[in-house]
């Protein structure tokens, strides 16, 4: 899996977030997370993006619970995709 494929996989089904934050903003942050080789730093970046996502979704009119649920699903997809991209066997990125 390449970084571009990872970003596409992580942002699939994220139309609400892409709409309120903008596709370039989301793609930039997800790309930065995918490029980060350090697991802990990648998680910190993910959490920051998740918090920003919740704020943006709420600002865009979504209720808190719905925004948190959506952001949690997005966070999970980003984390799973990061793990697939950074396979422990040293597979190329």
Secondary structure in CASP SS format (residue, H / E / C, confidence):
PFRMAT SS
TARGET T0000
AUTHOR 0000-0000-0000
METHOD secondary structure of the structure
MODEL  1
X C 1.00
X C 1.00
X H 1.00
X H 1.00
X H 1.00
X H 1.00
X H 1.00
X H 1.00
X H 1.00
X H 1.00
X H 1.00
X C 1.00
X C 1.00
X C 1.00
X H 1.00
X H 1.00
X H 1.00
X H 1.00
X H 1.00
X H 1.00
X H 1.00
X C 1.00
X H 1.00
X H 1.00
X H 1.00
X H 1.00
X H 1.00
X H 1.00
X H 1.00
X H 1.00
X H 1.00
X H 1.00
X H 1.00
X H 1.00
X H 1.00
X C 1.00
X C 1.00
X C 1.00
X H 1.00
X H 1.00
X H 1.00
X H 1.00
X H 1.00
X H 1.00
X H 1.00
X H 1.00
X H 1.00
X H 1.00
X H 1.00
X H 1.00
X H 1.00
X H 1.00
X H 1.00
X H 1.00
X H 1.00
X H 1.00
X H 1.00
X H 1.00
X H 1.00
X C 1.00
X C 1.00
X C 1.00
X C 1.00
X H 1.00
X H 1.00
X H 1.00
X H 1.00
X H 1.00
X H 1.00
X H 1.00
X H 1.00
X H 1.00
X H 1.00
X H 1.00
X H 1.00
X H 1.00
X H 1.00
X H 1.00
X H 1.00
X H 1.00
X H 1.00
X H 1.00
X H 1.00
X H 1.00
X H 1.00
X C 1.00
X C 1.00
X C 1.00
X C 1.00
X C 1.00
X C 1.00
X C 1.00
X C 1.00
END
